[in-house]
Amino acid sequence: MASQAVTPQSEDFSKWYNEIVYKADLADQSPVRGCLIIKPYGYELWEAIKSGLDRRFKATGHQNAYFPLFIPESFLKREAEHVEGFSPELAVVTIAGGKELEEPLVVRPTSETIIMDAFKQWIQSYRDLPLLINQWANVVRWELRTRPFLRTTEFLWQEGHTAHATAEEAEAETRQMLDVYADFAINDAAIPVIKGKKSDREKFAGAVHTYTIEAMMKDKKALQSGTSHNLGQNFAKAFGIQYVDENNLPQYVWTTSWGLSTRMIGAIVMTHGDDKGLRLPPKVAPYQVVIVPIYKNDAERTAVMEAVERLSRELLAANVRLTIDKRDSVSPGFKYNDWEMRGVPVRMEVGPKDVEKGTVALARRDIAGRDGKQFVPQDNLAARVLDLLAEVQAGLLQQAADFRDANIHDAASYDEVKQIIEAGGWARVWWAGTGDDEARIKEETGATIRCFPFEQPGGAGRCAITGQPAAQVALLAKAY
Amino acid sequence: MASQAVTPQSEDFSKWYNEIVYKADLADQSPVRGCLIIKPYGYELWEAIKSGLDRRFKATGHQNAYFPLFIPESFLKREAEHVEGFSPELAVVTIAGGKELEEPLVVRPTSETIIMDAFKQWIQSYRDLPLLINQWANVVRWELRTRPFLRTTEFLWQEGHTAHATAEEAEAETRQMLDVYADFAINDAAIPVIKGKKSDREKFAGAVHTYTIEAMMKDKKALQSGTSHNLGQNFAKAFGIQYVDENNLPQYVWTTSWGLSTRMIGAIVMTHGDDKGLRLPPKVAPYQVVIVPIYKNDAERTAVMEAVERLSRELLAANVRLTIDKRDSVSPGFKYNDWEMRGVPVRMEVGPKDVEKGTVALARRDIAGRDGKQFVPQDNLAARVLDLLAEVQAGLLQQAADFRDANIHDAASYDEVKQIIEAGGWARVWWAGTGDDEARIKEETGATIRCFPFEQPGGAGRCAITGQPAAQVALLAKAY
């Protein structure tokens, strides 16, 4: 844990991000190119993300399973778009047990192919459907440029894979799981994501269409934070997954897949963090409260620690996740900075005067300085702390939503788009362009279509780029 | 889910085991040599094992982290015994991103080397010690002969890695974590493991010594179910991990590692299973209770399902994990067999007469037939079920302990050892032999020293093999 100064966001956001990741003790660099070591504090954050998602997956009828890390090379080649999308990024095992393998094994970049092969065995009749599986796993994509959590060679994620009897059910599942992601992002991670559909150019390799949750980072860049794919019958046909329907006729299934990864950690850092460090939403914070005891001598220490232990027991009984910073080698001020860097939502200070008066000081991380600090009675402390944590949770979401809304601008022409993108915002435009138009915009401005948001203005307009009549708006932005 | 007949244990235990793994829906074969697909029912069992262990790791001050899947080949070579032990089993990535790698990357068979490299960066002073890390991960060992859960090319496990200031602390940690494993095995998995020390011949590659928990399977073979290694300063010296002590002098740290894997699923199957299928200890069972509604017509169905829903709500409120088998396509008898195959500890039957009389039937899986079945009032059902689950948990442990104790025999001579091993038991002998003696015994009888149990008779004896004075007893058995 270190509390050195950090490059301000306004000076160099990218540098700020890298410094925070390491200084807040989320991760460390590894000797393997593009691979990160997730340190305990970062891993606890991931565990909170996992448990928030896993609970929602199970509540919507999904079951976890585990499939092999290795995929025979021939499997990947069965779905043409899929192999084209992933083959440049593959890590390949060619030697095992001291011998060259007859067929090389690919380290999974995603598991559609090996899971579809299993689905083919498991699905015979309509009674076997829907089949709703999720896997928590590591995957490997050999990326040229990597950034901590946002794009790493190996990363941790979950990948859902489901099979359905009808196109409608598969589409409903694809939408449902995007809703699950959005619900988690908004209510747990306090990230006001925008739900929408990807353009054909940006969809998953092998999908009919891809839905996404897009988040605005504090540098106004977009971060794709979770995706849900309707795979139609593409994989069913490539792998021959058929079921016998109620009329005893063979039918191909309809499949979906959906994934969310450790990239979410990066989203949390870049949505909420400030120049003092992380600001973690209470629902996912490893510690919701840090207690800093303050004393100058042994007599004070005894009195203060007695109160600290008593109050911490009350908070633990109310399921508040907390830590007590008992270090004697550093000052209270150092501790404040240290825990601000780590983004603990609420700091509780207990000194000799608090013991005398039966109070404590509570400082919230989402509001800096005196405005965020209050002195409260020790009576009924757990209820007060729970209320305050809910306020911090809501406060972080509100700040992020305000920031997002202030930085999305309507644009009626390509010139306006260019101005908005250059100034670092998102442009909302009526869109009737082609994939080539997208490619040109990307080349000229660095922006891509993040999504066609589900929330549409209605009616029709004129495409900002082509001038053609347009039935929907798109969000354009630079992205990670 | 299938309920076909199973090969009896007495006829062919090995065949019985393989059939149960697949018929109880724990796992499926995969197209990748030696790799298993862990199906939802098996994965839920693994999740229960994980959570039972993770809770204990955190209670003893350990933190989870995550390190890269890939290890540079040169890292493995730094500890001489370690590389010698693992190199025949490695899977190696030689191509990534379409290019041949300059240095091949090994898919981790275990993570000592890459974690020690990180420890070197993280440890500077005595204040950084002890460092107590655990990782939940997949590992790969290219095994020649594989068996579901017991020995697979890829498997899931946890690996603890710790560093300490003194030899005493490292030894205490090594023992503590073995105690944690034994506590989990005995109290959660109902497996009466024996704690002991491995012989030098059987210790971990790179360890000073290895402790083990050994379990007796129902075919009387031993299964090493978890190991804890005192690594001394072997890895500290190989990786240059030094700290500055309180006198400002550089010292090498002392390290430990300890692991338990999905092999534990195999241990549960082979400790408790019978010819009808699995018998799962309630503490780790995905479902503790299955409710089978019984009715012949719609009127009965309505009355029965009302009671079932009401009672299931009561049980869920008491945190009982349950499922209701609502299938209309199969008979109650089929359902009984089906859930016996899956080893659900308690079956609850609710029929029209039960509704009338305000009763239910409870059948426990650990006691077959009428002896295990009772009719109880619906009043206060949750408390009754919780009591019964505790009885089943204790019953399974007692049965396994009785079986184990009945099959460990003292042997005073090599002839007696041979007889005991041939009859399929474990031989307990005074031991003063050498590694060569061990090798000869293995060749001649198939048995190995499973451990020198911590629980020793005291005093001294005469080695059953060499006739020399001996200070300790060893347990000899055939093993998986």
Chai-1 contact restraints between the chains, C-beta under 6 A:
chainA,res_idxA,chainB,res_idxB,connection_type,confidence,min_distance_angstrom,max_distance_angstrom,comment,restraint_id
A,S30,B,P68,contact,1.0,0.0,6.0,A-B,restraint_1
A,V32,B,P68,contact,1.0,0.0,6.0,A-B,restraint_2
A,V32,B,F70,contact,1.0,0.0,6.0,A-B,restraint_3
A,C35,B,P68,contact,1.0,0.0,6.0,A-B,restraint_4
A,I37,B,F67,contact,1.0,0.0,6.0,A-B,restraint_5
A,I37,B,A118,contact,1.0,0.0,6.0,A-B,restraint_6
A,I38,B,A65,contact,1.0,0.0,6.0,A-B,restraint_7
A,I38,B,Y66,contact,1.0,0.0,6.0,A-B,restraint_8
A,K39,B,A65,contact,1.0,0.0,6.0,A-B,restraint_9
A,P40,B,Q63,contact,1.0,0.0,6.0,A-B,restraint_10
A,P40,B,A65,contact,1.0,0.0,6.0,A-B,restraint_11
A,Y43,B,N64,contact,1.0,0.0,6.0,A-B,restraint_12
A,Y43,B,A65,contact,1.0,0.0,6.0,A-B,restraint_13
A,Y43,B,Y66,contact,1.0,0.0,6.0,A-B,restraint_14
A,Q63,B,P40,contact,1.0,0.0,6.0,A-B,restraint_15
A,N64,B,Y43,contact,1.0,0.0,6.0,A-B,restraint_16
A,A65,B,K39,contact,1.0,0.0,6.0,A-B,restraint_17
A,A65,B,P40,contact,1.0,0.0,6.0,A-B,restraint_18
A,A65,B,Y43,contact,1.0,0.0,6.0,A-B,restraint_19
A,Y66,B,I38,contact,1.0,0.0,6.0,A-B,restraint_20
A,Y66,B,Y43,contact,1.0,0.0,6.0,A-B,restraint_21
A,F67,B,I37,contact,1.0,0.0,6.0,A-B,restraint_22
A,P68,B,S30,contact,1.0,0.0,6.0,A-B,restraint_23
A,P68,B,V32,contact,1.0,0.0,6.0,A-B,restraint_24
A,P68,B,C35,contact,1.0,0.0,6.0,A-B,restraint_25
A,P68,B,E154,contact,1.0,0.0,6.0,A-B,restraint_26
A,L69,B,N138,contact,1.0,0.0,6.0,A-B,restraint_27
A,L69,B,E154,contact,1.0,0.0,6.0,A-B,restraint_28
A,F70,B,V32,contact,1.0,0.0,6.0,A-B,restraint_29
A,P88,B,G98,contact,1.0,0.0,6.0,A-B,restraint_30
A,A91,B,V93,contact,1.0,0.0,6.0,A-B,restraint_31
A,A91,B,A96,contact,1.0,0.0,6.0,A-B,restraint_32
A,V92,B,I95,contact,1.0,0.0,6.0,A-B,restraint_33
A,V93,B,A91,contact,1.0,0.0,6.0,A-B,restraint_34
A,V93,B,V93,contact,1.0,0.0,6.0,A-B,restraint_35
A,T94,B,T94,contact,1.0,0.0,6.0,A-B,restraint_36
A,I95,B,V92,contact,1.0,0.0,6.0,A-B,restraint_37
A,A96,B,A91,contact,1.0,0.0,6.0,A-B,restraint_38
A,A96,B,W142,contact,1.0,0.0,6.0,A-B,restraint_39
A,G97,B,W142,contact,1.0,0.0,6.0,A-B,restraint_40
A,G98,B,P88,contact,1.0,0.0,6.0,A-B,restraint_41
A,A118,B,I37,contact,1.0,0.0,6.0,A-B,restraint_42
A,N138,B,L69,contact,1.0,0.0,6.0,A-B,restraint_43
A,W142,B,A96,contact,1.0,0.0,6.0,A-B,restraint_44
A,W142,B,G97,contact,1.0,0.0,6.0,A-B,restraint_45
A,E154,B,P68,contact,1.0,0.0,6.0,A-B,restraint_46
A,E154,B,L69,contact,1.0,0.0,6.0,A-B,restraint_47
